[in-house]
Amino acid sequence: MQTQAQKDNEVKYLLALSFIKAIGPVTIKRLLSAFRSPGKIFEAGPGELTGIGGIKESKAKGIKEFRAWDRVEQEIETARRSGMRLITFTDTEYPEPLRQIDDAPVILYTKGELIPEDKYAVAIVGSRDMSYYGQKAAETIAYGLASSGLTIISGMARGIDTASHKSALKAGGRSIAVLGSGLDMPYPPENTGLFEALSRSGSVISEFPLGTPPNRENFPKRNRLISGLSLGVLVVEATAKSGSLITANYALEQGKDVFAVPGNIASRTSEGTNSLIKRGARLVQKAEDILEELSPVVKGLLRAQGNAPEKRSGKTGTLEISEEEKAICNLLDSGTRHIDSISRELRMSPSRLSALLLKLEMKGVIKQTEGNNFYIL
């Protein structure tokens, strides 16, 4: 069993290797297989490194000339101060399903807790520009799956991703978000409250170093992790060229099940899902359709849906409402308000307001509509 000092060294050297641009996860794993320890990789001579299949001189040079140790130490310290953890590929806490992917990252930045039961997970992805139909489908199915004990995986993007995460949390279940940015730059900004909620009732993870902005090219790359963490991927609304279809294709390559919610044949955001069904994806109308398909794998894990927390609705009633939450409710009593308007009128920071709005959503007191507008139920 590794000592803490050994674990710390492993994080240090694997982080250093991940910072070398010429070297990717596949190469690092090949080196680890040969040298057994990431520290020994840096101790090896150029000839020893190039003696490993696929390690060219440029890669060996990148290792031997690496000098950014200050950056490595700063990354570790910043993550620690921010309540984040760095989990290595060799750590027992590393998600087992990801180990099966050749190019799975050797370092995962995490906030929250990853547990063994998270291997029983379903990914739900879809359009950022969701319709009311898509929103209700995602919420209902995510709630049903989470109530049964499955973890919901998504990307914390606007639209279907956000609806799925929130519904899983509302069901009292677990949910994991995979970001296309560094954990210190969660995107979109209005999901700051959701980010914190997920870190308390699941986890938020990223393979990208701290300070990495949500660049467009990061999202297709992170999609392989969304599918990799799951037993299957459900697509709810997607255009013909949607990033959600990239996730579905990764799932097929990884041998995972692909599910799709059928949509209106005249709707642009149903082109992708209807196409998936024509190509053989399992048509899904309710959570039970997915549970039935996955039953050989998840049998024994599933909770009776009657044991799920009761769905709350209506106004505040006997719910515990803080003074800040009460102020928000009083404001919304006059009608639907945009988040910016609420922030201005209550003189509340956007990050604090986002967290409180999410709590009220979880309590079944308010609802979010398109364009970051909120109304009281």
Residue, then its C-alpha position, 0 to 999 in steps of 0.5 A: m500500500q502506498t504511503q501519502a508521500q508516495k502518492d504525493n510524488e506520483v501526483k507531482y510527476l504525473l502532473a509534470l508529464s501531463f504538462i508536456k505538450a508532446i506527450g499524451p495519456v497513451t504515451i504516459k501509460r506506455l512509459l508507466s508500463a515500462f518504468r513502473s514509477p512516474g519518478k523513474i521516467f524523469e530519471a531515465g536517460p534519453g536512450e532508455l526513453t526512446g527504447i520504449g515503443g512509440i517514444k520519439e526523440s522529441k518526446a524524450k527531449g520534452i521529458k529531459e528538458f522539463r523545468a516547470w516544477d514551480r508550475v507543478e507545485q503551484e498547481i497542486e497548492t492551488a487545487r488544495r486551497s480550493g478544496m479540489r483533489l488530483i486523482t491519478f490513474t493509479d489511484t484506487e479512487y480513479p473511476e473504474p470505467l475510465r480505466q477501460i479507455d485508452d486515452a483516459p487522462v492520467i490526472l483528474y481534477t475533482k471537487g466532491e466525492l467519487i464513489p464505487e457506486d458511480k460506475y452505475a451511471v447513465a449520461i444524459v446529454g442534449s441541446r443547449d437550446m432545449s424546448y419545453y418538451g426536451q426539458k420535461a423529458a430530461e427532468t422526468i427521466a433523470y429524476g426516475l433514474a436517480s430515484s432508482g439509485l443510478t448516478i447521472i452524468s452530464g456536462m453542466a452545459r446550458g439546456i438539457d445538461t443543466a436540467s438533468h443535473k438539477s433533476a437528479l439532485k432534486a430526486g436525492g440522487r448523485s450526479i457528476a459533471v464533466l467540464g470542458s474547462g479548468l475547475d476554477m473556471p466553471y462554465p456557464p457562469e450562471n451555473t456556479g450554484l449548480f457547480e457547488a451543489l454537485s460538488r456536495s452531492g456528487s462530483v465535478i471533474s475535469e482533465f484540464p489544468l486550472g486556468t483553462p478557459p472553456n474553449r470550443e475545442n475542449f468540449p468534444k474532447r471531454n465528451r469521451l469522458i462523459s460516455g466513458l463514465s457511464l453504462g449508456v448515453l441518453v440523447v434528449e434533443a440534438t441537431a444533426k451536427s450536435g456535440s451530443l452526437i459526438t458523445a453518442n459516437y464515443a459511447l458506441e466506440q466504447g461498447k456502451d448503450v445508446f438511447a434517444v428520446p424521439g422528437n417532433i419530425a418538424s423540429r430541428t433539435s430532433e433531427g439528431t435524436n430521430s436519426l440515432i433511433k433510425r440507426g439502432a439507438r434504443l427509443v426511450q419514453k421513460a426511465e423504465d425503458i433504460l432500467e429494463e435495458l440495463s437490468p442485467v448490470v444494475k440488478g440489486l442496486l436499484r432502489a424502489q422508486g417509492n423510496a425516493p424523496e417526495k417531490r415538493s411543489g407549491k409555495t413555501g408552506t412549511l419548508e424552511i426558507s432563509e431570509e435571503e430566500k424569502a426576499i427572492c420569493n417575495l420579489l418573484d411573487s410579482g411575476t417572472r424575473h430575469i436573474d440580472s434583475i433579481s441581482r440588481e433589486l436585491r443587491m446580491s452578487p450573481s454567485r450568491l444569487s445562483a446558489l440560492l435560486l438553485k436551493l429554491e428550485m431543489k425545494g420545489v418553490i421556484k422554476q427556471t425558464e428559458g433565458n435565465n428567467f425565474y418564476i414562483l410555483 
